């Protein structure tokens, strides 16, 4: 009973405390700035994808630093054990308390950093290729055809599923994947129109989002390679 009161008090505090919502706003702005820096929407299709990711970011960090809606719903409407509830879903479900929260945080950050590296490095490679008006098939693009999207999926999974899963982050993650898969297919049709058989051969030899199982270590290493040369 005492723990339940403490949890309710913590929730009330997060709602009424301006500093908590101020921190949430700052984190949302910073993460959104990074995303839009490397993913500048052009067509309406890209804006749809960006909008879904933006909703994911807002929902995730508003709950992480503002109001713990997921835990509140579990306790309030689904009869979840109040005495084992914490602000992190995994530590609550597993019952490991602060230890579970720490493990999920460290693992989630590690996965998210890998994704961020892929996202940023993929953008650098395709940007350099566009400057030379060539088809990029080297570097990260030698492992997957859309390393930016692969990195985005990994980063969102690490932060919104492993580190801090919420009702909205878990629900929006599959939608993010579906929207960007749709966007990638449209982009590939454009690439076939532009590069013809060269791109069709590339499609046949390189996976779309997930590299071959034995290539994960290599693709992670390549994501840390900031060499500015074109590679071809």
C-alpha positions, 0 to 999 in steps of 0.5 A: 500500500505504501509503495502504491502511494509512492508510485502515485505520488511519483506520477503526480510529481512528474505531471506537476513538475515543470522541470520534468517536462522541460527535460522531456522537451529538451531531449525531444528537440535534440533527438529530433534535430539529429534525425532531421539533420540526416533525414531531410524529407523531400517528397510527401512519402518521406514526410510521412515516414518522418512524421511516424518517427517524430511521433515515436520520439515524442511519445517515447521521451514524453513518457520517459521523462514526463508521465509514465503512462504505460506503468500507470495503465498496467497498475490502474486498469490491468491489476498489475502488482503495484508492489513490483511496479517501477517506471521502467516496463522491463524491470517491472515485468521481470521484477528485477527493480533497479538492476533490471532497469540498469541492464535494459538501459545499458543494453538499449543504449549499446544497440541504439548507438550501433543504429545511430552509427549506421544511420549517420554513416549511411547518409554520408556515403549516399551523400558523397555518391550523389555528389558524383552522380554514381550508384553507391554499392561499396561500404555499408551499401555492400551489406544492405541496400538501405543502411540508413533505414537499417540504422534507424530501425536498430536505433529505435529498437534499442531505445524504444523497445529494449531501453524504455518500452512503452505502449506507444513505442512498441505499437509504433515500431512496427508501423515505422518499419512498414512505412520505411519499407514502403518508402524504400520500395518507391526509392528502388523503383526510381533507382531502377529507372535511373541506373537500369540493369546495374541496380537490378543486379545490385538488388539481386546480390545485396539484402534490403535491410538485414545483412547476411548473418555472418556480416553483422560484425563487419557492418558494425565496424564499417559504421564507425569508418569515417573515411571521406573517400568515395571508396570507388 
